[in-house]
């Protein structure tokens, strides 16, 4: 097969391939706005539901430990058969020995009240409250992370949409140029080399469009996962995205009061829990004092003649020697508290560093996109002038195509910086614990052209 025939067959195959934008959309794809997607994710996401369950369990354990301060009332009943009849049944009346029963029925009701626990109950309650606060912070972190992931998906969808629009515009220009060149070739005024350059550029644009279409499919799959949905879900992008000015990101920053994020709150709650555990270990050396009252019934098996009696008393428990168990527990609790303190310091430094980097990325991306925006406008003017020169036969086609490719690359780079600024804004809000479904609407409110 000659080279010309092979080129013609390849050209027919490339040009006959359907554009990604022309692919049929499945009927079962559901398009959701950002607000609807966030609400559905908060309701149906299994990871968030698991965190909510652990959060509720922790608060239930707090009430469980607090109940140790109240009287404990128990009832019991049973039957006991002895090896030797009636050796331990008490004598209820002086001079009267009860029947020699080998099987005794007994029942009782008992109330116990802690009088002094050495602070054990209070320390245990404080530890459980700190655990609940830690899980509160964990739930907040999962919620914020979920909202951030949904927002990033919509930002990526908008970025892919803009990229596809730019590629479609470049493709339209190339298709128009190919038709014009086909006319010139039929008149013998154009070489096959120039036509081959246009065909190669069209094929490259189609390849980029196919990659964008594949990325859109991945975005839909990730969105369905975070929403807990079994069917295909697609982001509904209605407007262009908008980034608020950096100066209005967090007004409290100017006063030096930066709100703690979820990671810092978790570390603080973990420190509180270890401090309560240390207090509990220190109180294990103290005595415990409690009171009890009981009423008991007992009867033999030959006749039903239950005998009942009251019993009241006080229990004093003094720990004397446990083989160093309490001392080792106190040392372990102290070490855990020291480690939690260092973790809190590390989390604060990490949050400050990441917030500083996010803020710097916002400023850098904004500055770069302004420069690239001016460069795009300049190159557009150059391309318009070169189009006139080409049509007048004063400029080679290769130079025009190269300049148009540079213009497309500049436009894509400009849009990348726009969306990098949005991602940095979301990261900053998430780190400070201020990213929610309401704040996400800020970036969807105004088109970028209005800034």
The 8 nearest C-alpha neighbors of each residue, nearest first, counted from 0:
[[1, 4, 2, 5, 3, 6, 8, 7],
 [2, 0, 4, 3, 5, 6, 7, 8],
 [1, 3, 5, 4, 6, 0, 7, 8],
 [2, 4, 6, 1, 5, 7, 0, 8],
 [5, 3, 7, 1, 6, 2, 8, 0],
 [4, 6, 2, 8, 7, 3, 9, 1],
 [7, 5, 3, 9, 4, 8, 10, 2],
 [6, 8, 10, 4, 9, 5, 3, 11],
 [9, 7, 11, 5, 10, 6, 4, 12],
 [10, 8, 6, 12, 7, 11, 5, 13],
 [9, 11, 7, 13, 8, 12, 14, 6],
 [10, 12, 8, 14, 9, 13, 15, 7],
 [13, 11, 9, 15, 10, 14, 8, 16],
 [14, 12, 10, 15, 16, 11, 9, 202],
 [13, 15, 11, 16, 12, 10, 202, 17],
 [14, 16, 12, 13, 11, 17, 10, 18],
 [15, 17, 13, 14, 12, 18, 205, 11],
 [18, 16, 15, 19, 21, 22, 14, 20],
 [17, 19, 21, 20, 16, 22, 205, 208],
 [20, 18, 21, 22, 212, 209, 208, 17],
 [19, 21, 18, 22, 212, 17, 23, 208],
 [20, 22, 18, 19, 23, 17, 24, 16],
 [21, 23, 19, 20, 24, 18, 17, 25],
 [24, 22, 21, 25, 20, 19, 26, 17],
 [23, 25, 26, 22, 28, 27, 21, 20],
 [26, 24, 27, 28, 23, 231, 29, 22],
 [27, 25, 28, 24, 29, 23, 231, 30],
 [26, 28, 25, 29, 231, 230, 232, 24],
 [29, 27, 231, 232, 26, 25, 30, 233],
 [28, 30, 232, 233, 27, 31, 231, 230],
 [31, 29, 233, 235, 234, 232, 28, 32],
 [32, 30, 235, 234, 36, 35, 29, 233],
 [33, 31, 235, 35, 34, 36, 234, 30],
 [32, 34, 36, 35, 37, 31, 153, 235],
 [35, 33, 37, 36, 32, 38, 436, 440],
 [34, 36, 38, 32, 33, 37, 31, 39],
 [35, 37, 33, 39, 34, 38, 31, 40],
 [38, 36, 40, 34, 39, 35, 41, 33],
 [39, 37, 35, 41, 40, 36, 34, 42],
 [40, 38, 42, 36, 41, 37, 43, 226],
 [39, 41, 226, 37, 44, 43, 42, 38],
 [42, 40, 38, 39, 43, 44, 37, 47],
 [41, 43, 39, 40, 44, 38, 48, 226],
 [44, 42, 40, 227, 41, 39, 226, 45],
 [43, 45, 227, 40, 47, 226, 46, 225],
 [46, 44, 48, 47, 49, 43, 227, 225],
 [47, 45, 49, 48, 44, 50, 141, 51],
 [46, 48, 50, 49, 45, 44, 51, 141],
 [47, 49, 45, 51, 46, 50, 52, 44],
 [50, 48, 52, 46, 51, 47, 45, 53],
 [49, 51, 47, 53, 52, 48, 138, 54],
 [50, 52, 54, 48, 49, 53, 47, 55],
 [51, 53, 49, 55, 54, 50, 56, 48],
 [54, 52, 56, 50, 55, 51, 57, 49],
 [53, 55, 51, 57, 52, 134, 56, 50],
 [56, 54, 52, 58, 57, 53, 51, 59],
 [55, 57, 53, 59, 54, 58, 52, 60],
 [58, 56, 131, 60, 54, 59, 55, 53],
 [57, 59, 61, 55, 60, 56, 131, 54],
 [60, 58, 56, 62, 61, 57, 63, 55],
 [59, 61, 63, 57, 58, 62, 64, 56],
 [62, 60, 58, 127, 63, 64, 59, 128],
 [63, 61, 65, 59, 60, 64, 66, 58],
 [64, 62, 60, 61, 66, 65, 59, 67],
 [63, 65, 61, 66, 62, 67, 124, 60],
 [66, 64, 62, 67, 63, 68, 124, 61],
 [65, 67, 68, 64, 63, 69, 62, 70],
 [68, 66, 65, 69, 64, 120, 63, 70],
 [67, 69, 66, 65, 113, 70, 120, 112],
 [70, 68, 67, 66, 71, 112, 113, 65],
 [71, 69, 112, 111, 72, 110, 68, 113],
 [70, 72, 111, 110, 69, 112, 73, 67],
 [73, 71, 110, 109, 70, 111, 74, 108],
 [74, 72, 109, 108, 110, 71, 75, 107],
 [73, 75, 108, 107, 109, 72, 76, 106],
 [76, 74, 107, 106, 108, 73, 77, 105],
 [77, 75, 106, 105, 107, 74, 78, 104],
 [78, 76, 105, 104, 106, 79, 75, 103],
 [77, 79, 104, 103, 105, 80, 102, 76],
 [78, 80, 103, 102, 104, 81, 77, 105],
 [81, 79, 102, 101, 103, 78, 82, 84],
 [82, 80, 101, 83, 84, 102, 79, 85],
 [81, 83, 84, 80, 101, 86, 85, 102],
 [82, 84, 81, 101, 86, 85, 100, 80],
 [85, 83, 101, 100, 99, 86, 81, 82],
 [84, 86, 99, 100, 88, 101, 87, 83],
 [85, 87, 84, 88, 83, 99, 81, 101],
 [86, 88, 85, 89, 84, 81, 90, 83],
 [89, 87, 85, 86, 90, 97, 103, 100],
 [90, 88, 87, 91, 97, 86, 85, 96],
 [91, 89, 92, 96, 88, 97, 93, 95],
 [90, 92, 89, 93, 95, 97, 96, 306],
 [93, 91, 95, 90, 94, 96, 97, 89],
 [94, 92, 95, 91, 90, 96, 97, 89],
 [93, 95, 92, 96, 90, 91, 97, 89],
 [96, 94, 92, 93, 97, 90, 91, 98],
 [95, 97, 90, 94, 98, 92, 93, 91],
 [98, 96, 95, 99, 90, 91, 88, 85],
 [99, 97, 100, 96, 85, 299, 301, 84],
 [98, 100, 85, 84, 97, 101, 86, 299],
 [99, 101, 84, 85, 102, 299, 98, 300],
 [100, 102, 84, 81, 85, 80, 83, 99],
 [103, 101, 80, 100, 79, 300, 299, 81],
 [102, 104, 299, 79, 78, 298, 80, 300],
 [105, 103, 78, 298, 297, 77, 299, 79],
 [104, 106, 297, 296, 77, 76, 78, 103],
 [107, 105, 76, 296, 75, 295, 77, 297],
 [108, 106, 295, 75, 294, 74, 296, 76],
 [107, 109, 74, 294, 293, 73, 75, 295],
 [108, 110, 293, 73, 72, 292, 74, 107],
 [111, 109, 72, 292, 71, 291, 293, 70],
 [112, 110, 291, 71, 70, 290, 72, 292],
 [111, 113, 70, 290, 289, 114, 291, 71],
 [114, 112, 289, 115, 290, 288, 68, 111],
 [113, 115, 289, 288, 112, 290, 116, 287],
 [116, 114, 288, 287, 117, 113, 289, 118],
 [117, 115, 287, 118, 119, 288, 120, 113],
 [116, 118, 285, 119, 115, 282, 287, 286],
 [119, 117, 121, 116, 120, 122, 282, 279],
 [118, 120, 122, 117, 116, 121, 279, 123],
 [119, 121, 123, 122, 118, 124, 116, 67],
 [122, 120, 124, 118, 123, 119, 125, 65],
 [123, 121, 125, 119, 279, 275, 124, 120],
 [122, 124, 126, 120, 125, 121, 119, 127],
 [123, 125, 121, 127, 126, 122, 64, 128],
 [126, 124, 122, 128, 123, 127, 275, 129],
 [127, 125, 272, 275, 123, 129, 124, 128],
 [128, 126, 130, 124, 61, 129, 125, 131],
 [127, 129, 131, 125, 130, 126, 61, 124],
 [130, 128, 272, 132, 126, 268, 127, 131],
 [131, 129, 127, 133, 128, 132, 272, 126],
 [130, 132, 57, 128, 134, 129, 133, 58],
 [133, 131, 135, 129, 130, 134, 268, 128],
 [134, 132, 268, 265, 130, 136, 135, 131],
 [133, 135, 137, 131, 136, 132, 54, 138],
 [136, 134, 132, 138, 133, 137, 131, 54],
 [135, 137, 139, 133, 265, 134, 261, 138],
 [136, 138, 134, 140, 139, 135, 141, 133],
 [139, 137, 135, 141, 140, 136, 50, 134],
 [138, 140, 136, 142, 137, 141, 143, 135],
 [141, 139, 137, 261, 143, 138, 142, 144],
 [142, 140, 144, 138, 139, 143, 145, 137],
 [141, 143, 139, 145, 140, 144, 138, 146],
 [144, 142, 140, 146, 145, 141, 139, 147],
 [143, 145, 147, 141, 142, 146, 140, 148],
 [144, 146, 148, 142, 147, 143, 141, 149],
 [147, 145, 143, 149, 148, 144, 150, 142],
 [146, 148, 144, 150, 145, 149, 151, 143],
 [149, 147, 151, 145, 150, 146, 144, 152],
 [150, 148, 152, 146, 147, 151, 145, 153],
 [149, 151, 147, 153, 152, 148, 146, 154],
 [152, 150, 154, 148, 153, 149, 155, 147],
 [151, 153, 155, 149, 150, 154, 156, 148],
 [154, 152, 156, 150, 155, 151, 157, 234],
 [153, 155, 151, 157, 156, 152, 158, 150],
 [154, 156, 158, 152, 153, 157, 151, 159],
 [155, 157, 153, 159, 158, 154, 160, 152],
 [158, 156, 160, 154, 155, 159, 153, 161],
 [157, 159, 155, 161, 160, 156, 154, 162],
 [160, 158, 162, 156, 161, 157, 163, 155],
 [161, 159, 157, 163, 158, 162, 156, 164],
 [162, 160, 164, 158, 163, 159, 157, 165],
 [161, 163, 159, 165, 160, 164, 158, 166],
 [162, 164, 166, 160, 161, 165, 167, 159],
 [163, 165, 167, 161, 162, 166, 168, 160],
 [164, 166, 168, 162, 163, 167, 169, 161],
 [167, 165, 163, 169, 168, 164, 170, 162],
 [168, 166, 170, 164, 165, 169, 163, 171],
 [167, 169, 165, 171, 170, 166, 164, 172],
 [168, 170, 166, 172, 171, 167, 165, 173],
 [169, 171, 167, 173, 168, 172, 166, 174],
 [172, 170, 174, 168, 169, 173, 167, 175],
 [171, 173, 175, 169, 170, 174, 176, 168],
 [174, 172, 176, 170, 175, 171, 177, 169],
 [173, 175, 177, 171, 176, 172, 170, 178],
 [176, 174, 172, 178, 173, 177, 171, 179],
 [175, 177, 173, 179, 174, 178, 180, 172],
 [176, 178, 174, 180, 175, 179, 173, 181],
 [177, 179, 181, 175, 180, 176, 174, 182],
 [180, 178, 176, 182, 181, 177, 175, 183],
 [179, 181, 183, 177, 182, 178, 184, 176],
 [180, 182, 178, 184, 179, 183, 177, 185],
 [183, 181, 185, 180, 179, 184, 186, 178],
 [184, 182, 180, 186, 188, 185, 181, 189],
 [185, 183, 189, 187, 181, 186, 182, 188],
 [184, 186, 182, 187, 183, 181, 188, 189],
 [187, 185, 183, 184, 188, 182, 189, 181],
 [188, 186, 184, 185, 189, 183, 190, 182],
 [187, 189, 183, 186, 184, 190, 185, 182],
 [190, 188, 184, 183, 187, 191, 193, 180],
 [189, 191, 192, 193, 184, 194, 188, 187],
 [190, 192, 194, 193, 195, 189, 184, 196],
 [191, 193, 195, 190, 194, 196, 189, 197],
 [194, 192, 196, 195, 191, 190, 396, 197],
 [193, 195, 191, 197, 196, 192, 198, 180],
 [194, 196, 198, 192, 193, 197, 191, 199],
 [197, 195, 199, 193, 194, 198, 200, 192],
 [196, 198, 200, 194, 199, 195, 201, 177],
 [199, 197, 195, 201, 200, 196, 202, 194],
 [198, 200, 202, 196, 197, 201, 195, 203],
 [199, 201, 197, 203, 198, 202, 196, 204],
 [202, 200, 198, 204, 203, 199, 197, 205],
 [201, 203, 205, 199, 204, 200, 198, 206],
 [204, 202, 200, 206, 201, 205, 199, 207],
 [203, 205, 207, 201, 206, 202, 208, 200],
 [206, 204, 208, 202, 207, 203, 209, 201],
 [205, 207, 209, 203, 208, 204, 202, 210],
 [208, 206, 204, 210, 205, 209, 211, 203],
 [209, 207, 205, 211, 210, 206, 212, 204],
 [208, 210, 212, 206, 211, 207, 19, 205],
 [211, 209, 213, 207, 208, 212, 214, 206],
 [210, 212, 208, 214, 209, 213, 215, 207],
 [211, 213, 209, 215, 214, 210, 19, 208],
 [214, 212, 210, 216, 215, 211, 209, 217],
 [215, 213, 217, 211, 216, 212, 210, 218],
 [216, 214, 218, 212, 217, 213, 211, 219],
 [215, 217, 213, 219, 214, 218, 220, 212],
 [216, 218, 214, 220, 215, 219, 221, 213],
 [219, 217, 215, 221, 216, 220, 222, 214],
 [220, 218, 233, 222, 216, 217, 221, 232],
 [219, 221, 217, 223, 222, 218, 224, 216],
 [222, 220, 224, 218, 223, 219, 217, 225],
 [221, 223, 219, 225, 224, 220, 218, 226],
 [222, 224, 228, 226, 220, 221, 232, 225],
 [225, 223, 221, 227, 222, 226, 228, 220],
 [226, 224, 222, 227, 223, 44, 40, 221],
 [227, 225, 40, 223, 228, 224, 44, 39],
 [226, 228, 44, 224, 43, 225, 223, 45],
 [229, 227, 223, 226, 230, 224, 231, 232],
 [230, 228, 227, 231, 223, 224, 232, 226],
 [231, 229, 228, 232, 223, 28, 27, 29],
 [230, 232, 28, 223, 29, 219, 27, 233],
 [233, 231, 29, 28, 223, 219, 30, 230],
 [232, 234, 30, 219, 29, 235, 31, 28],
 [235, 233, 31, 30, 236, 153, 32, 156],
 [234, 236, 32, 31, 30, 237, 233, 33],
 [237, 235, 238, 234, 157, 32, 153, 156],
 [236, 238, 235, 239, 32, 443, 157, 240],
 [239, 237, 236, 240, 443, 446, 445, 444],
 [238, 240, 446, 447, 443, 241, 445, 237],
 [241, 239, 443, 442, 446, 447, 238, 445],
 [240, 242, 442, 447, 445, 446, 443, 243],
 [241, 243, 442, 421, 244, 240, 420, 424],
 [242, 244, 245, 241, 247, 248, 442, 441],
 [245, 243, 246, 247, 242, 248, 450, 241],
 [244, 246, 248, 247, 243, 362, 361, 358],
 [245, 247, 244, 248, 249, 250, 243, 253],
 [248, 246, 245, 249, 244, 250, 243, 251],
 [247, 249, 245, 246, 250, 244, 243, 424],
 [248, 250, 251, 247, 252, 246, 253, 257],
 [249, 251, 252, 247, 253, 248, 246, 254],
 [252, 250, 249, 254, 253, 256, 257, 255],
 [253, 251, 255, 254, 250, 249, 256, 257],
 [252, 254, 255, 251, 250, 256, 249, 257],
 [255, 253, 252, 251, 256, 250, 257, 249],
 [254, 256, 252, 253, 257, 251, 258, 250],
 [257, 255, 251, 254, 252, 258, 253, 259],
 [258, 256, 252, 255, 259, 251, 431, 249],
 [257, 259, 431, 260, 256, 432, 433, 251],
 [260, 258, 431, 263, 257, 264, 261, 432],
 [259, 261, 431, 432, 430, 263, 262, 264],
 [260, 262, 264, 140, 136, 263, 265, 432],
 [263, 261, 265, 264, 260, 266, 346, 140],
 [264, 262, 266, 265, 261, 260, 346, 259],
 [265, 263, 261, 267, 266, 262, 136, 268],
 [266, 264, 133, 262, 268, 136, 263, 267],
 [265, 267, 343, 269, 263, 264, 268, 270],
 [268, 266, 264, 270, 269, 265, 343, 263],
 [269, 267, 133, 271, 265, 129, 270, 266],
 [270, 268, 266, 272, 267, 271, 265, 133],
 [269, 271, 339, 267, 273, 268, 272, 340],
 [272, 270, 268, 274, 269, 273, 129, 275],
 [271, 273, 126, 129, 269, 275, 270, 274],
 [272, 274, 276, 336, 270, 275, 271, 277],
 [275, 273, 277, 271, 276, 272, 336, 270],
 [276, 274, 126, 278, 272, 277, 273, 122],
 [277, 275, 273, 279, 274, 278, 332, 126],
 [276, 278, 332, 274, 280, 279, 275, 333],
 [279, 277, 275, 281, 276, 280, 122, 274],
 [278, 280, 276, 282, 122, 277, 281, 119],
 [281, 279, 329, 277, 283, 278, 282, 328],
 [280, 282, 278, 279, 283, 329, 277, 284],
 [283, 281, 279, 284, 285, 280, 117, 119],
 [282, 284, 280, 281, 285, 279, 325, 119],
 [285, 283, 282, 318, 281, 286, 325, 280],
 [284, 286, 117, 282, 283, 287, 317, 318],
 [287, 285, 317, 316, 117, 318, 288, 284],
 [288, 286, 116, 316, 115, 315, 117, 317],
 [289, 287, 315, 115, 114, 314, 116, 113],
 [288, 290, 113, 114, 314, 313, 112, 115],
 [291, 289, 313, 112, 111, 312, 314, 113],
 [290, 292, 111, 312, 110, 311, 112, 313],
 [293, 291, 311, 110, 310, 109, 312, 111],
 [294, 292, 109, 310, 108, 309, 311, 110],
 [293, 295, 309, 108, 107, 308, 310, 109],
 [296, 294, 107, 307, 308, 106, 293, 309],
 [295, 297, 307, 106, 306, 105, 305, 107],
 [298, 296, 105, 305, 306, 104, 307, 106],
 [297, 299, 305, 104, 304, 103, 303, 306],
 [300, 298, 103, 100, 301, 102, 104, 302],
 [299, 301, 302, 102, 103, 100, 298, 303],
 [302, 300, 299, 303, 100, 98, 102, 298],
 [301, 303, 300, 304, 299, 298, 305, 98],
 [304, 302, 305, 298, 299, 300, 301, 104],
 [303, 305, 298, 302, 306, 299, 297, 301],
 [306, 304, 298, 297, 296, 303, 307, 299],
 [305, 307, 297, 296, 298, 304, 308, 295],
 [308, 306, 296, 295, 305, 297, 294, 309],
 [307, 309, 295, 294, 310, 296, 306, 293],
 [310, 308, 294, 293, 295, 311, 307, 292],
 [309, 311, 293, 292, 294, 308, 312, 295],
 [312, 310, 292, 291, 293, 309, 313, 290],
 [311, 313, 291, 290, 292, 314, 310, 289],
 [312, 314, 290, 289, 291, 315, 288, 311],
 [315, 313, 289, 288, 290, 316, 312, 291],
 [314, 316, 288, 287, 317, 289, 313, 286],
 [315, 317, 287, 286, 288, 314, 318, 289],
 [316, 318, 286, 319, 315, 287, 285, 284],
 [319, 317, 320, 284, 286, 316, 285, 321],
 [318, 320, 317, 321, 284, 316, 286, 322],
 [319, 321, 322, 318, 323, 324, 325, 317],
 [322, 320, 323, 324, 319, 325, 318, 326],
 [321, 323, 324, 320, 325, 326, 319, 327],
 [324, 322, 326, 321, 325, 327, 320, 328],
 [323, 325, 327, 326, 322, 321, 328, 320],
 [326, 324, 328, 327, 323, 329, 283, 280],
 [327, 325, 329, 323, 328, 324, 330, 280],
 [326, 328, 330, 324, 329, 325, 323, 331],
 [327, 329, 325, 331, 326, 330, 332, 280],
 [330, 328, 280, 332, 326, 327, 331, 281],
 [329, 331, 333, 327, 332, 328, 334, 326],
 [330, 332, 328, 334, 333, 329, 327, 335],
 [333, 331, 277, 329, 335, 330, 334, 276],
 [334, 332, 336, 330, 331, 335, 277, 329],
 [335, 333, 337, 331, 336, 332, 338, 330],
 [334, 336, 338, 332, 333, 337, 339, 273],
 [335, 337, 273, 339, 333, 334, 338, 274],
 [338, 336, 334, 340, 335, 339, 333, 341],
 [337, 339, 335, 341, 340, 336, 342, 334],
 [338, 340, 270, 342, 336, 341, 337, 335],
 [341, 339, 337, 343, 338, 342, 270, 336],
 [340, 342, 344, 338, 343, 339, 345, 337],
 [343, 341, 339, 345, 340, 344, 346, 338],
 [342, 344, 266, 346, 340, 341, 345, 267],
 [345, 343, 341, 347, 342, 346, 348, 340],
 [344, 346, 342, 348, 343, 347, 349, 341],
 [347, 345, 349, 343, 348, 344, 263, 350],
 [346, 348, 350, 344, 349, 345, 263, 351],
 [349, 347, 351, 345, 346, 350, 352, 344],
 [348, 350, 346, 352, 347, 351, 345, 353],
 [349, 351, 347, 353, 352, 348, 354, 346],
 [352, 350, 348, 354, 349, 353, 355, 347],
 [353, 351, 349, 355, 350, 354, 348, 356],
 [352, 354, 356, 350, 355, 351, 349, 357],
 [355, 353, 357, 351, 356, 427, 352, 350],
 [354, 356, 352, 358, 353, 357, 351, 359],
 [357, 355, 359, 353, 354, 358, 360, 352],
 [358, 356, 360, 423, 354, 359, 355, 427],
 [359, 357, 361, 355, 360, 356, 354, 362],
 [358, 360, 356, 362, 361, 357, 363, 355],
 [361, 359, 363, 357, 358, 362, 364, 356],
 [362, 360, 420, 358, 364, 359, 423, 363],
 [361, 363, 365, 359, 360, 364, 366, 358],
 [364, 362, 360, 366, 365, 361, 359, 367],
 [365, 363, 367, 416, 361, 420, 366, 362],
 [364, 366, 362, 368, 363, 367, 361, 369],
 [365, 367, 363, 369, 364, 368, 362, 370],
 [368, 366, 364, 370, 369, 365, 371, 363],
 [367, 369, 371, 365, 413, 370, 416, 366],
 [370, 368, 372, 366, 367, 371, 365, 373],
 [369, 371, 367, 373, 368, 372, 374, 366],
 [372, 370, 374, 368, 373, 369, 413, 375],
 [373, 371, 369, 375, 374, 370, 368, 413],
 [374, 372, 376, 370, 371, 375, 377, 369],
 [373, 375, 371, 377, 372, 376, 378, 370],
 [376, 374, 372, 378, 373, 377, 371, 379],
 [375, 377, 379, 373, 374, 378, 372, 380],
 [378, 376, 374, 380, 379, 375, 373, 381],
 [377, 379, 381, 375, 380, 376, 382, 406],
 [380, 378, 382, 376, 381, 377, 375, 383],
 [379, 381, 383, 377, 378, 382, 384, 376],
 [380, 382, 378, 384, 379, 383, 385, 377],
 [383, 381, 385, 379, 384, 380, 386, 378],
 [384, 382, 380, 386, 385, 381, 379, 387],
 [383, 385, 381, 387, 382, 386, 380, 388],
 [386, 384, 388, 382, 387, 383, 389, 381],
 [385, 387, 389, 383, 388, 384, 382, 390],
 [388, 386, 390, 385, 384, 389, 391, 383],
 [387, 389, 385, 391, 393, 386, 394, 390],
 [390, 388, 394, 392, 386, 391, 387, 393],
 [389, 391, 387, 392, 388, 386, 393, 394],
 [390, 392, 388, 389, 393, 387, 394, 386],
 [393, 391, 389, 390, 394, 388, 395, 387],
 [392, 394, 388, 391, 389, 395, 390, 387],
 [395, 393, 389, 388, 392, 396, 385, 398],
 [396, 394, 397, 398, 389, 399, 393, 392],
 [397, 395, 399, 398, 400, 394, 193, 389],
 [396, 398, 400, 395, 399, 401, 196, 193],
 [399, 397, 401, 396, 400, 395, 402, 394],
 [398, 400, 396, 402, 401, 397, 403, 385],
 [401, 399, 403, 397, 402, 398, 404, 396],
 [402, 400, 398, 404, 399, 403, 397, 405],
 [401, 403, 405, 399, 404, 400, 398, 406],
 [402, 404, 406, 400, 405, 401, 399, 407],
 [403, 405, 401, 407, 406, 402, 400, 408],
 [406, 404, 408, 402, 403, 407, 409, 401],
 [405, 407, 403, 409, 404, 408, 378, 402],
 [408, 406, 410, 404, 409, 405, 411, 403],
 [407, 409, 405, 411, 406, 410, 412, 404],
 [410, 408, 412, 406, 407, 411, 413, 375],
 [411, 409, 413, 407, 408, 412, 406, 375],
 [410, 412, 408, 414, 413, 409, 407, 415],
 [413, 411, 415, 409, 410, 414, 408, 416],
 [412, 414, 410, 368, 416, 411, 415, 371],
 [413, 415, 417, 411, 416, 412, 410, 418],
 [416, 414, 412, 418, 417, 413, 419, 411],
 [417, 415, 419, 364, 413, 414, 418, 368],
 [418, 416, 414, 420, 415, 419, 368, 413],
 [417, 419, 421, 420, 415, 416, 422, 414],
 [420, 418, 416, 422, 421, 417, 415, 423],
 [419, 421, 361, 423, 418, 417, 364, 422],
 [420, 422, 418, 424, 419, 423, 242, 425],
 [423, 421, 419, 425, 424, 420, 426, 418],
 [422, 424, 426, 357, 420, 425, 421, 361],
 [425, 423, 421, 427, 422, 426, 420, 428],
 [424, 426, 422, 428, 423, 427, 429, 421],
 [427, 425, 423, 429, 428, 424, 430, 422],
 [428, 426, 424, 430, 425, 354, 429, 357],
 [427, 429, 434, 433, 425, 431, 426, 430],
 [428, 430, 434, 426, 432, 431, 427, 433],
 [431, 429, 427, 260, 432, 428, 426, 354],
 [430, 432, 260, 428, 429, 433, 258, 259],
 [431, 433, 260, 429, 430, 434, 261, 428],
 [434, 432, 428, 431, 429, 435, 430, 438],
 [433, 435, 429, 428, 432, 438, 143, 425],
 [436, 434, 437, 438, 433, 439, 146, 143],
 [435, 437, 439, 438, 37, 34, 146, 440],
 [438, 436, 435, 439, 440, 441, 434, 34],
 [437, 439, 440, 441, 435, 436, 434, 442],
 [440, 438, 436, 441, 437, 442, 435, 150],
 [439, 441, 443, 438, 442, 437, 444, 436],
 [442, 440, 439, 444, 438, 443, 241, 437],
 [441, 443, 241, 240, 242, 440, 444, 439],
 [444, 442, 240, 440, 441, 241, 445, 238],
 [443, 445, 441, 442, 440, 241, 446, 240],
 [444, 446, 241, 443, 447, 240, 239, 449],
 [447, 445, 239, 448, 449, 240, 241, 238],
 [446, 448, 449, 241, 450, 240, 239, 445],
 [447, 449, 446, 450, 445, 239, 241, 240],
 [450, 448, 447, 446, 445, 241, 239, 240],
 [449, 447, 448, 446, 241, 445, 242, 243]]
